[in-house]
């Protein structure tokens, strides 16, 4: 009888443990824009020190979240450059040419224009070799309010399989205000 009680208690309590242990993605709003997206549950804003180390020479994005080590991140920024919807193909060619020259060993996985959240975006997915590790990048770029909106989902190649699903899920949650 005691065994039956323990079994019933386990069956009844086990789903509750799963529900309580599940983490949900956290919604982020880019200040002064109304642009929202969800970040992986364990990601937190990167410290200024970690951002400076990851993006030296004042190249850091305005915002970045990542895992504790900063080895897998989601960076997002709004640059002053205009990127009209009818100029995306030209921008795609420019980005591709620039990245091919600037990043040794770049290997393109995707380089296309995609519809998302009511408009066209550049989706540039690539791997490359950095000084200390191999990198997997997914860049998602569009025009917004006369400027350029950039998301960069970045991971070490070693960690990418662990985070790939949550990074792609985060990308799909990006919403522009109507």
Legacy VTK file of the C-alpha trace (Angstrom):
# vtk DataFile Version 3.0
C-alpha trace
ASCII
DATASET POLYDATA
POINTS 178 float
0.000 0.000 0.000
2.834 2.386 0.854
4.422 1.569 -2.537
1.122 2.392 -4.296
0.946 5.730 -2.487
4.531 6.594 -3.470
3.855 5.617 -7.096
0.648 7.695 -7.237
2.427 10.640 -5.565
5.296 10.367 -8.086
2.893 10.264 -11.054
0.915 13.230 -9.715
3.924 15.319 -8.718
6.254 14.504 -11.627
4.351 16.623 -14.195
4.313 19.522 -11.716
8.084 19.325 -11.390
8.403 19.492 -15.156
6.067 22.473 -15.355
7.899 24.325 -12.613
11.315 23.574 -14.070
10.418 24.726 -17.594
11.838 28.121 -18.402
10.132 30.441 -20.810
11.807 32.865 -23.156
12.005 36.426 -21.922
10.545 39.150 -24.125
12.830 42.106 -24.873
11.763 45.476 -26.266
14.391 47.586 -27.999
14.135 50.997 -26.290
12.218 53.739 -28.115
11.196 51.426 -30.981
8.415 49.013 -30.047
10.496 46.220 -31.646
10.197 43.055 -29.582
11.708 39.586 -29.574
12.309 36.769 -27.119
15.696 35.682 -25.864
16.727 32.211 -24.689
15.819 31.731 -21.020
19.374 31.529 -19.655
20.620 34.588 -21.582
21.347 37.784 -19.686
22.628 41.228 -20.746
26.366 41.139 -21.306
28.539 43.258 -19.064
30.397 46.197 -20.595
33.663 44.365 -19.963
32.499 41.248 -21.785
31.133 43.345 -24.674
34.445 45.206 -24.968
36.355 41.913 -25.034
34.013 40.320 -27.576
33.810 43.412 -29.831
37.098 45.355 -29.435
37.775 48.757 -30.952
34.388 50.387 -30.268
32.616 47.933 -32.591
30.242 46.643 -29.914
26.523 46.691 -30.644
24.302 48.824 -28.452
22.611 45.774 -26.931
23.698 42.158 -26.414
22.541 39.226 -24.351
24.230 35.879 -24.023
25.117 32.838 -22.023
27.221 33.269 -18.904
30.533 32.986 -20.761
29.442 35.249 -23.647
30.317 32.505 -26.123
26.784 32.424 -27.540
25.050 35.768 -27.933
22.235 37.710 -29.508
23.332 41.232 -30.391
20.962 43.847 -31.736
21.373 47.410 -32.843
19.902 50.191 -34.908
22.468 51.900 -37.127
21.929 55.363 -38.647
22.324 54.027 -42.205
19.133 53.995 -44.238
18.127 50.619 -45.684
14.964 50.976 -47.802
13.116 47.781 -48.711
13.782 48.318 -52.402
17.557 48.439 -51.717
17.882 45.086 -49.929
19.346 43.259 -52.942
22.019 45.952 -53.344
22.754 45.818 -49.601
22.954 42.021 -49.788
25.596 42.198 -52.526
27.552 44.823 -50.565
27.423 42.868 -47.295
28.425 39.661 -49.084
31.377 41.317 -50.813
32.520 43.050 -47.618
32.253 39.905 -45.483
33.999 37.764 -48.126
36.959 40.176 -48.024
36.977 40.838 -44.269
36.486 37.325 -42.888
39.046 34.691 -43.832
37.577 31.240 -44.379
33.961 32.392 -44.454
31.572 29.643 -45.502
28.051 30.716 -46.479
25.179 28.547 -45.249
22.406 30.944 -46.327
22.450 34.316 -48.006
18.919 35.280 -48.966
16.095 37.760 -48.654
13.259 36.569 -46.441
9.782 37.892 -45.546
9.298 38.337 -41.800
7.107 40.543 -39.602
5.538 42.259 -42.593
8.675 43.137 -44.528
11.810 41.847 -46.235
14.992 41.001 -44.339
18.498 39.909 -45.292
19.259 36.522 -43.781
22.991 35.825 -43.851
24.131 32.647 -42.166
27.806 31.741 -42.160
30.664 30.049 -40.393
34.171 31.439 -40.052
37.439 30.919 -38.260
38.366 33.366 -35.518
41.728 33.610 -33.797
40.758 31.343 -30.904
37.683 29.398 -32.140
35.380 28.732 -35.080
32.226 30.854 -35.206
28.642 30.348 -36.405
26.805 33.603 -37.265
23.242 34.313 -38.290
22.683 37.953 -39.277
19.159 39.287 -39.785
19.009 42.809 -41.224
16.274 45.163 -42.435
15.374 48.815 -42.675
13.386 50.334 -39.851
12.244 53.943 -39.417
14.824 55.254 -41.922
17.646 53.306 -40.263
19.162 49.810 -40.361
18.057 47.197 -37.821
20.588 44.420 -37.239
20.307 41.212 -35.238
23.335 38.936 -34.910
22.914 35.454 -33.475
26.465 34.325 -32.771
27.928 31.175 -31.258
31.067 29.144 -31.219
30.706 26.290 -33.696
31.188 23.881 -30.813
28.245 25.357 -28.850
26.002 26.044 -31.831
24.246 22.633 -31.828
23.300 23.187 -28.163
21.803 26.641 -28.850
20.689 26.371 -32.483
17.015 25.693 -31.763
16.686 28.526 -29.234
18.599 30.996 -31.424
16.398 30.219 -34.438
13.312 30.423 -32.236
14.450 33.823 -30.965
14.904 35.064 -34.544
11.361 33.981 -35.422
9.922 35.983 -32.490
11.185 39.347 -33.819
8.201 41.650 -34.246
8.162 45.151 -35.681
5.437 47.544 -34.537
2.680 48.126 -37.060
LINES 1 179
178 0 1 2 3 4 5 6 7 8 9 10 11 12 13 14 15 16 17 18 19 20 21 22 23 24 25 26 27 28 29 30 31 32 33 34 35 36 37 38 39 40 41 42 43 44 45 46 47 48 49 50 51 52 53 54 55 56 57 58 59 60 61 62 63 64 65 66 67 68 69 70 71 72 73 74 75 76 77 78 79 80 81 82 83 84 85 86 87 88 89 90 91 92 93 94 95 96 97 98 99 100 101 102 103 104 105 106 107 108 109 110 111 112 113 114 115 116 117 118 119 120 121 122 123 124 125 126 127 128 129 130 131 132 133 134 135 136 137 138 139 140 141 142 143 144 145 146 147 148 149 150 151 152 153 154 155 156 157 158 159 160 161 162 163 164 165 166 167 168 169 170 171 172 173 174 175 176 177
